[in-house]
Amino acid sequence: ILTHNHPAGWSYDEKSIKRAGNSFSPADVLTAINYNMSEMRAVTPHYTFIIKRPANGWGMTLDEAKRYVQMADDDVRSDMGLLIRKADDLHANKEIERAEALHCHLMWKRFCKKYNIEYTKIKTR
C-alpha cells in the first residue's frame, strides 16, 4: 500500500472548491499498475482517495491502461467543456474552477468502472 499526499489544496482559499485537492494523477495510477501495487492512497486537505487492485489483478497491460486513461481524460474534458460553454458569463469562472477541481476524480471514476476497480473518495476533514 502506497500512501502519499497531494498538498496543493492548502494553497487555495478556505472557501475555494480547489481547497479539497485533487485525486490521483495519471502517473500515480500507472505507477500502481506497473508495480502491481495492491492499493494506493492520495491524501488532500479534505479527502483521501483510494484505488485498490482487484483480487484477480489489474486486468490490463500498462499500454492498455495508458490508452484508456487518455480516453477517460478526453471524455471528462469534453463533458466539462460543455458545462463551461453552457454557463452564463456570471457563472463561467465558477464552472471552470469546478471542472479543474473535479477532473481527476471524474476521470478515475470512469476508468475504474470500466475495469471493475474499487475507487473511493473519503472525506477526512
C-alpha positions as CSV (number, residue, x, y, z in Angstrom):
1,I,0.0,0.0,0.0
2,L,1.4,3.4,-1.0
3,T,0.1,6.5,0.7
4,H,1.2,9.9,-0.4
5,N,-0.1,13.4,-0.1
6,H,-1.4,16.0,-2.5
7,P,-0.8,19.2,-0.6
8,A,-1.7,21.7,-3.4
9,G,-5.1,22.2,-1.9
10,W,-3.6,24.0,1.0
11,S,-2.6,26.9,-1.4
12,Y,-6.2,27.8,-2.1
13,D,-8.6,29.9,0.0
14,E,-10.7,28.1,2.5
15,K,-13.8,28.8,0.5
16,S,-12.4,27.6,-2.8
17,I,-13.6,24.3,-4.2
18,K,-9.9,23.7,-5.2
19,R,-9.1,23.6,-1.4
20,A,-10.3,20.0,-1.4
21,G,-7.3,19.0,-3.6
22,N,-7.1,16.5,-6.5
23,S,-7.4,12.8,-6.8
24,F,-4.6,10.7,-8.4
25,S,-2.6,11.9,-11.4
26,P,-2.3,9.6,-14.4
27,A,1.3,8.9,-13.3
28,D,0.1,7.8,-9.9
29,V,-2.3,5.1,-11.2
30,L,0.0,4.0,-14.0
31,T,2.8,3.5,-11.3
32,A,0.4,1.4,-9.2
33,I,-0.4,-0.8,-12.2
34,N,3.2,-1.0,-13.4
35,Y,4.4,-2.1,-9.9
36,N,1.3,-4.2,-9.2
37,M,0.5,-2.4,-6.0
38,S,-2.4,-3.7,-4.0
39,E,-3.6,-0.2,-3.0
40,M,-2.7,3.4,-3.4
41,R,-3.9,6.4,-1.4
42,A,-3.7,10.1,-2.0
43,V,-4.4,12.4,0.9
44,T,-5.5,16.0,0.3
45,P,-6.6,18.7,2.8
46,H,-10.2,17.4,2.8
47,Y,-10.2,13.9,1.2
48,T,-8.4,10.6,0.9
49,F,-8.6,8.9,-2.5
50,I,-8.1,5.2,-2.6
51,I,-7.7,2.8,-5.5
52,K,-7.4,-1.0,-4.9
53,R,-6.2,-3.7,-7.2
54,P,-8.9,-6.2,-7.9
55,A,-8.5,-9.7,-6.5
56,N,-7.7,-11.1,-10.0
57,G,-5.2,-8.3,-10.7
58,W,-5.3,-5.0,-12.6
59,G,-6.7,-6.8,-15.7
60,M,-4.7,-4.7,-18.3
61,T,-1.3,-4.1,-19.6
62,L,0.4,-0.8,-18.9
63,D,-0.1,0.2,-22.6
64,E,-3.8,-0.6,-22.4
65,A,-4.1,1.4,-19.2
66,K,-2.3,4.4,-20.8
67,R,-4.7,4.3,-23.7
68,Y,-7.8,4.1,-21.6
69,V,-6.6,6.8,-19.1
70,Q,-6.2,9.1,-22.1
71,M,-9.7,8.2,-23.4
72,A,-11.2,8.9,-19.9
73,D,-9.3,12.1,-19.7
74,D,-10.5,13.3,-23.1
75,D,-14.1,12.3,-22.2
76,V,-14.1,14.2,-19.0
77,R,-12.5,17.3,-20.6
78,S,-15.2,17.2,-23.3
79,D,-18.0,16.9,-20.7
80,M,-16.6,19.7,-18.6
81,G,-16.1,21.9,-21.6
82,L,-19.8,21.5,-22.4
83,L,-20.8,22.6,-18.9
84,I,-18.5,25.6,-19.1
85,R,-19.8,26.6,-22.5
86,K,-23.4,26.4,-21.2
87,A,-22.7,28.6,-18.2
88,D,-23.6,32.2,-18.4
89,D,-20.9,34.9,-18.0
90,L,-21.6,35.3,-14.3
91,H,-21.0,31.6,-13.6
92,A,-18.3,30.6,-16.2
93,N,-15.4,31.2,-13.8
94,K,-17.1,29.0,-11.1
95,E,-17.7,26.2,-13.7
96,I,-14.0,26.4,-14.8
97,E,-12.9,26.2,-11.1
98,R,-15.3,23.3,-10.5
99,A,-14.0,21.5,-13.7
100,E,-10.4,21.9,-12.6
101,A,-11.2,20.6,-9.1
102,L,-13.2,17.5,-10.2
103,H,-11.4,16.5,-13.3
104,C,-9.1,13.8,-11.9
105,H,-11.8,12.4,-9.7
106,L,-14.3,12.0,-12.6
107,M,-11.6,10.5,-14.8
108,W,-10.8,7.8,-12.2
109,K,-14.5,7.0,-11.7
110,R,-14.8,6.3,-15.4
111,F,-11.5,4.4,-15.6
112,C,-12.3,2.2,-12.6
113,K,-15.9,1.5,-13.7
114,K,-14.6,0.1,-17.0
115,Y,-12.1,-2.2,-15.3
116,N,-14.2,-3.0,-12.2
117,I,-11.6,-1.4,-9.9
118,E,-12.5,-0.2,-6.4
119,Y,-12.1,3.5,-6.2
120,T,-13.2,5.6,-3.2
121,K,-13.2,9.2,-2.1
122,I,-13.5,9.6,1.7
123,K,-13.9,12.9,3.5
124,T,-11.1,13.3,6.0
125,R,-11.9,16.7,7.4
